[in-house]
Amino acid sequence: MRHVAALARLRVSEEDLPALTHQLSRIVSYIDQLKEIREEPRSEPRLSATPLREDLTLPGKGREALEENSPRLLHDHGAVPRVVGGVKP
């Protein structure tokens, strides 16, 4: 469990190790049980639930659509506000 915690860059206290080791053991045991399930062979090919359609290219609005959908442009690219880091620009 210490090795798994180190790989995940988690700090785990010594008192939590036994419980986490038990939980991880149960997860691995369950995965082993899933490996034992035999799949039934399929006699006919699986049909797609969604009918296929022809892949067509359609004309778009290009820059006009970009200008409509982007709050501002920067070097001819859409610029959006930063949403990570917790600090508003």
Rosetta constraint file for C-alpha pairs under 8 A:
AtomPair CA 1 CA 5 HARMONIC 6.08 0.50
AtomPair CA 1 CA 17 HARMONIC 6.87 0.50
AtomPair CA 1 CA 20 HARMONIC 7.14 0.50
AtomPair CA 1 CA 21 HARMONIC 5.65 0.50
AtomPair CA 1 CA 24 HARMONIC 7.83 0.50
AtomPair CA 2 CA 6 HARMONIC 6.11 0.50
AtomPair CA 2 CA 12 HARMONIC 7.70 0.50
AtomPair CA 2 CA 17 HARMONIC 7.67 0.50
AtomPair CA 3 CA 7 HARMONIC 6.20 0.50
AtomPair CA 4 CA 8 HARMONIC 6.21 0.50
AtomPair CA 5 CA 9 HARMONIC 5.93 0.50
AtomPair CA 5 CA 10 HARMONIC 4.97 0.50
AtomPair CA 5 CA 11 HARMONIC 6.78 0.50
AtomPair CA 5 CA 12 HARMONIC 6.89 0.50
AtomPair CA 6 CA 10 HARMONIC 5.96 0.50
AtomPair CA 6 CA 11 HARMONIC 7.52 0.50
AtomPair CA 12 CA 16 HARMONIC 6.47 0.50
AtomPair CA 12 CA 17 HARMONIC 6.84 0.50
AtomPair CA 13 CA 17 HARMONIC 6.64 0.50
AtomPair CA 16 CA 20 HARMONIC 6.26 0.50
AtomPair CA 17 CA 21 HARMONIC 5.87 0.50
AtomPair CA 18 CA 22 HARMONIC 6.21 0.50
AtomPair CA 19 CA 23 HARMONIC 6.25 0.50
AtomPair CA 20 CA 24 HARMONIC 6.07 0.50
AtomPair CA 21 CA 25 HARMONIC 6.06 0.50
AtomPair CA 22 CA 26 HARMONIC 6.30 0.50
AtomPair CA 23 CA 27 HARMONIC 6.36 0.50
AtomPair CA 24 CA 28 HARMONIC 6.24 0.50
AtomPair CA 25 CA 29 HARMONIC 6.09 0.50
AtomPair CA 26 CA 30 HARMONIC 6.16 0.50
AtomPair CA 27 CA 31 HARMONIC 6.33 0.50
AtomPair CA 28 CA 32 HARMONIC 6.28 0.50
AtomPair CA 29 CA 33 HARMONIC 6.37 0.50
AtomPair CA 30 CA 34 HARMONIC 6.40 0.50
AtomPair CA 31 CA 35 HARMONIC 6.54 0.50
AtomPair CA 32 CA 36 HARMONIC 6.95 0.50
AtomPair CA 33 CA 37 HARMONIC 7.27 0.50
AtomPair CA 60 CA 65 HARMONIC 7.88 0.50
AtomPair CA 61 CA 65 HARMONIC 5.21 0.50
AtomPair CA 62 CA 66 HARMONIC 6.46 0.50
AtomPair CA 63 CA 67 HARMONIC 6.10 0.50
AtomPair CA 64 CA 68 HARMONIC 6.24 0.50
AtomPair CA 65 CA 69 HARMONIC 6.14 0.50
AtomPair CA 66 CA 70 HARMONIC 5.83 0.50
AtomPair CA 66 CA 77 HARMONIC 7.93 0.50
AtomPair CA 66 CA 78 HARMONIC 6.54 0.50
AtomPair CA 67 CA 71 HARMONIC 7.64 0.50
AtomPair CA 67 CA 72 HARMONIC 7.24 0.50
AtomPair CA 67 CA 73 HARMONIC 7.19 0.50
AtomPair CA 67 CA 78 HARMONIC 7.56 0.50
AtomPair CA 70 CA 78 HARMONIC 5.22 0.50
AtomPair CA 70 CA 79 HARMONIC 6.45 0.50
AtomPair CA 70 CA 80 HARMONIC 6.89 0.50
AtomPair CA 71 CA 78 HARMONIC 7.42 0.50
AtomPair CA 71 CA 79 HARMONIC 6.77 0.50
AtomPair CA 71 CA 80 HARMONIC 6.51 0.50
AtomPair CA 72 CA 78 HARMONIC 6.18 0.50
AtomPair CA 72 CA 79 HARMONIC 5.57 0.50
AtomPair CA 72 CA 80 HARMONIC 7.29 0.50
AtomPair CA 73 CA 77 HARMONIC 5.40 0.50
AtomPair CA 73 CA 78 HARMONIC 4.72 0.50
AtomPair CA 73 CA 79 HARMONIC 5.42 0.50
AtomPair CA 74 CA 78 HARMONIC 6.28 0.50
AtomPair CA 74 CA 79 HARMONIC 5.87 0.50
AtomPair CA 81 CA 89 HARMONIC 7.86 0.50
AtomPair CA 82 CA 88 HARMONIC 7.42 0.50
AtomPair CA 82 CA 89 HARMONIC 7.46 0.50
AtomPair CA 83 CA 88 HARMONIC 7.96 0.50
